[in-house]
């Protein structure tokens, strides 16, 4: 038979996320996910079925630029900054103004809404078979009113909110006086015949409320950043109603603009006529004043004289700046020459325009470099070095003298240029006053002339615009409704329903798993314990919890053979040829350690190992139940109480009386289990048994309630610590970690019992061949 691969897992490194085990943990509750998902999808379907369908209607208009027509405000701006541009934000405010939309609501009678009642849902309509005209002023309606109308062959049955019923015959609708707050117009009989037995609902709202709702629902947006085209959109149940509203808004906006421009044109003509008389008198006065001023000041072309003076003034200022710069630079160079240490390089090309001085500095620096090179090869007292040093001292004195002479020349030139500058400024300063006065006269003349011509032109334009007023907007697209609804969106609603159907059970189980303090899987165990090896997990079985025979090939049998194989890797190498002692313990009771010990011993026997199963849980023995033997059967307790007896007298044939499997039961329950186990008799028992058996499996007491197992821990080669999925607390594993850290139990390893992880496929490779 082929051996199962070794699956020992040491968790001495950081535990990584096990995606597969996490998926399996949730997949175990697939029916919950399926049920919630189905419920969510059904609720989504019902939402789509009963929720009114909303469509989006759109229209496009291009705002016409009024700046080329007679708009005095726009034209005054064009004088200063060119052609005026449309402010779309202002136009949007007008379109959404209460004043404008109030006219739309009144003209379309939007305070009255019509709905058709169906078996499933109520749908808003725009063209009912009858029309309503309210008797009351729309502003007097404070609270909405609702009426129901049923279409019959002979008339209409009307029911108000108080369930008062009125029967109205078609023939008397226009003459019948009723106590209703509205009149019903004579219906279209062809439409009446199509709507027989149908129920309708009429909702009357306050005018102000309807206008405010329209302001909120109307969306305006430019088609692009620099475009004059506005995009109008409106959402509603009735596409015809939305299209009618958009078209009426455009019409009212255009009408509003036309009236504004006609009013502006009339006011413009009146204003221009008044200004003509005044401007004529002012122009005559200005032209006479200009003539007198030129005569008094002997002026001809003042611009030419001023240009020459200005040029000379600029030249003198430039020359003064150059001289002052040269003086500053020469002072800096002189300071550098005086303050620097002997035989150091001087700054070159600092901006001085004295060629001779620059040459002297360059010569000085050449001598410094020459001296530095000589200093590297000869002594400081060498004649050649001293000669160069003497030259440098002389050159430095010459440079200082040259700088002083150059500064004297610069200061002299500066005084001369300052005198010249004073003369030029004196001549130039007398021109601005005369020029200012003349330019003031000419500016007034130019303004009046331009204004006179402009007003003359604008009067003609205003007269034309008054006679023929162009529209304010160009309609790019009338109201048009997209056939695809914007709400509710089927794919979005069903998608959200599907996501919620998956998320809700996931969130529920995530919280459940997070709050759960029990070990459920190998991943939970490894996450809590990071120092103890993990050998195997034993799956949950509803039946057949023990071997049926030595040739058992069930999933149960194979899982314990895998455990036995993995234990072999834990046994110290020096003891592989001698009997090995395997303790099976747990933190608390009811974790399945006795069943694990029993099946493990049979698994070893099935692979031709000579095995002794010892029941060392003296306080709560279980092994006698698996062999259908009484609790009074003599066993380990009796030997420990009489160590002088032969230990083999307490050993019985085990599983199916096999020669490879023997048992030593616990015997009677003693009052002093710790004293018996800590005596030397137990050690003698184990020592003698190891001489006869390959494997000794010891079912010991739990570690947390009692100390029995800790008292005999030193005699074990491997200690299996059993944790049970869904039963063992994580705190128990922390206690196991502490026992391992303090070396209280020898060579510890974990076994996870009763796992629920879709488990059987994990062992479905059970061997089918002999």
Secondary structure, DSSP 8 states (H G I E B T S, - for coil): --------B---S-----HHHHHHHHHTTHHHHHHHHHHHHHHHHHHHHHS--BEEEEEEEEE--GGGSS-HHHHHHHHHHSS----HHHHHHHHT-HHHHHHHHHHHTTTEEEEEE-SS-EEEESS-SS-EEESS-GGG--S-EEEEEEE-SSEEEEE-TT--EEEEEGGGTTT---SSSEEE----HHHHHHTTT-EEEEEE--HHHHHHHHHHH-EEEESSTT--EEEEEEEES-HHHHHHHHHHHHHHHHHHHHHHHHHHHHHHHHHHHHHHHHHHHHHHHHHHHHHHHHHHHT-S-HHHHHHHHHHHHHHHHHHHHHHHHHHHHHHHHHHHHHHS-TT------SS---HHHHHHHHHHHHHHHHHHHHHHHS-TT-HHHHHHHHHHHHHHHHHHHHHHHHHHHHHHHHHHHHHHHHHHHHHHHHHHHHHHHHHHHHHHHHHHHHHHHHHHHHHHHHHHHHHS---SEEEEEEEEE-SS-SBS-HHHHHHHHHHHHHHHHHHHHHHHHHH--B--SHHHHHHH-SSSEEEEEEE--SS--S-SSTT--SHHHHHHHHHHHHHHTTS-GGGTTS-EEEEEEESSSSSSHHHHHHHHHHHHHHTT--EEEEE---SS--HHHHTT--TTS--HHHHHHTTTS-GGGG-EE-GGG-TTEEEE---S--S-HHHHHHSHHHHHHHHHHTTT-SEEEEE---TTT-SHHHHTGGG-SEEEEEEETTTSBHHHHHHHHHHHHTT-SSSEEEEEEEE-SSGGGGGTT-----
